[in-house]
């Protein structure tokens, strides 16, 4: 099989560059995003696929609202969420230390979709210092360890919708809900997170993104029970 037609290793941490533009020659929204990422030349392949798979599942469930991407890294998840639902007015991409190359990626995305330019802001600060509102859509892809619990706690305090893809589970002193006798530690911790959200008046939805992208692929989405469920949209595949 020639390199041009060989399947992509979607879990690779190698950067996407212009040398791989030919891999994304289609007319789908995903292909267009991938080309913008390739032109930026700064994002690991795995992060593109993670952000896309999370974003389209989230947008099937939740529409509208300000997007707040916590522990955002390069902020691609926030930008894709805006592209999938134009009714969100703006997005904040927040991290304690935002990579300098995030500006390069944003410029490439803005070049393809100029409407993104004045609708996304990057904020370098502690996650505790961001003011959240009840109509926000709070998201995070692979917030390590206890950061996931901090993000869930902050979203619940604001009564905001939330979607997280947990990773790097820190089991020392963690609430495992007494499930560790039946389930492995990380799964027990995520199940306990679901239970806690339900006791806090949240409706919870659990899905997985494809395991060939990451084995840490459990997507947890939740919204306050007092809020109507979001309208679904096409997944733009």
N, C-alpha and C positions, 0 to 999 in steps of 0.2 A: 504493500500500500504506500503510495507517495505521501510525502509530508503534507501536501496541500489537502489531501482527503483523509488524513489520519484524524481520529477523534481527539478532541481536546481533553486534556487532563484538567478537569474543573477544580481540583483541589490544589493545583500548583501555586506555590508562592512566588513564582517568577513573575516579573513585571510584564504587563502587556505593552507592546511597543508597535510602532508603525510597521514593523516587519510582519506583524500578524493581522494586518488590515484585511488581507484576502480571506481570512477565516470568517469574516463577518460581512459578507457581500450581499446579504439579503435585504429585504425591504421592511422588516419588522422594526418595531420600536426598540426591542432589545439589540438588534444588529446596529442600529444607529447610535445607541448609547455605547455599545462596545467599541465602535469606531472612534467616538470622542475620547473614550478612555485610552485606546491605543495611541491616539495622537498626543495625549498628555504624557504618556510614557512613564508614569510614576506609580501605578496601582498594581498590586499583585492580582493575578488572574482570579484567585479564590475569592477576593473581596468583591469583584464584579458580580460573580455568580451568586454569592451570598446575598448581596444587596438586592439584586433583581428578584430572587426567589422569595425573600422576605417581603419586599415591597408589594409584589402583585398579590400575595396572600392577604396582606394587611388591607390593601385597597378593595379586595373583594368583600371585606367585612366592615371597614370603617371609611367613611368619606368626610371631606371637609375638615375644618379646624386648622389652627396653626400647627404645623409640624415642629416638634422639638426632638431633635436627634441627640441624645445624651451619650457621652463617650463616643463621639462621632467619628474619630479618626479623620479620614479625608472628606467625610460628609456626603458620600455618594448616595447613601440610603435616603437622606433627606431630599436630595435633588430628584431622585427617581420617583419618590412619593409625590412630589409636585407635578412631575410630568404625567403621572398616571391619573391625577385628579386635579384639574385646574381650578376647582372650587376652593381649594386651600389657598388662602391669601398669601402666606409666606411661610418660611421655615427658619428655624434657628438650629445651627450645628454647633454643639457645645462640647468642649473637652478641656482638660487642664492644660494640655500641651498639643496644639494643633500642628501637624506637619507642615513645613513650609511649602511642600509640594501640593498641599490642598488648594492653594491659589492657582497653581498650574492646571490642576484638574478642573477647577471651577471655570477658569477662562476657556478651556476647551469645550466644556458643556455649554457655557454661555454663547460660544461661537455657533454651536449647532442650534441652540434654543435661546435666542436673545431675551425672551420673556422671563428667563430665570434670573437675569442679571440683578434686578432690584428687589427680588423676592426671597433671597436667601442671605442670611447673615451668619458669619462665623464669630463665635464668642469664646475667648480663652479664659476660663474661670473654673472654680470648683463647682461640681454638680449641685452642691447644696445651695449655691448662691443664685441659681436661676429661678426666677419667679414663674410658677406654672399656674395655668388657668383651667377652669373646669371644661372649657371647650377645646382644649389642646389635644393633639394626638402625640403621645409621648412614645418614642421608639428607641431601641438600642440593639445593635448587633454585636454579640459577644462581649458584653460588659463583664469583665473578669471577676470571678468570685463574688465577694460581698457587694460589688457595685450593682449587680443585678437586683439585690434586695433593697439597696438604697433607692434605685430608680423606681421599683415597685412601690416602695413606701412613699416617695415623693408624689407619684401619680395618684395614689389612693388619697393622700392628704388633700390634693387639689380636686379629687373626684374626676380625674381626667381618664380618657381611654389610654390604654397602654399595650405595647407589644414588645416582647424581649426574646432574644435568642441566647439563653444562658450558656456560659462556658467556664472552664477553669474552676469547677466547683470546689469551694473551700469547706471541707466537711468538719474541721475542728470546731467543736462547739455549735455546729449548725443544727437547726431544727429539722429533724428528719421524720417527724410525725410518728415515731415508733415503727416506721416501715422498713427499717434497715434489716430486719430479720427475713423479709421477703424480697426486697428489691436492692439492687446495688446502690451505693451511696448517692451518686449524682441523680439517679432517677428518683430515689426516695426524697431527696431535697426538692426536686422540681415538683413532685406530687404534693409535698407539704406546702409549697408556694401556691399551688392551685387551691388547696383547702383553705389556706389563710385568706386568699382573695375572696373566696366564696363567703367566708364568715364576715368579711368586711363589706358585703353587699354588692359584690361584683359578679357579673355573668362571665364565665370563662370559656374560651375556645382553645383547643389544643390541636396543633398540626405538626408536621415535620417538613423540612425542606429536604431535597434529595441527599442521601447519605454519601454519594460519591463526591459531593462538595466538601462536606465536613461530617465527621461522626457526631459532633455536638450540634445536632440538627433539630432539637425540640423547640418549636415556636410556641410561645405562650402569649395569647391575646386576651384582653379583658376589657369590659366596659361596665360602668355603674348600672345596677339594675334599674335605676330610675330613668335611664336614658334609652331612647328608642334605638334599635339596631340600625346600623348603617346600610345604605343601599349598595348593592353590588354593581360592579362595572366589569367590562371585559378585561381579560388578563393580557391582551396585547401580545400574545405569543406569535 
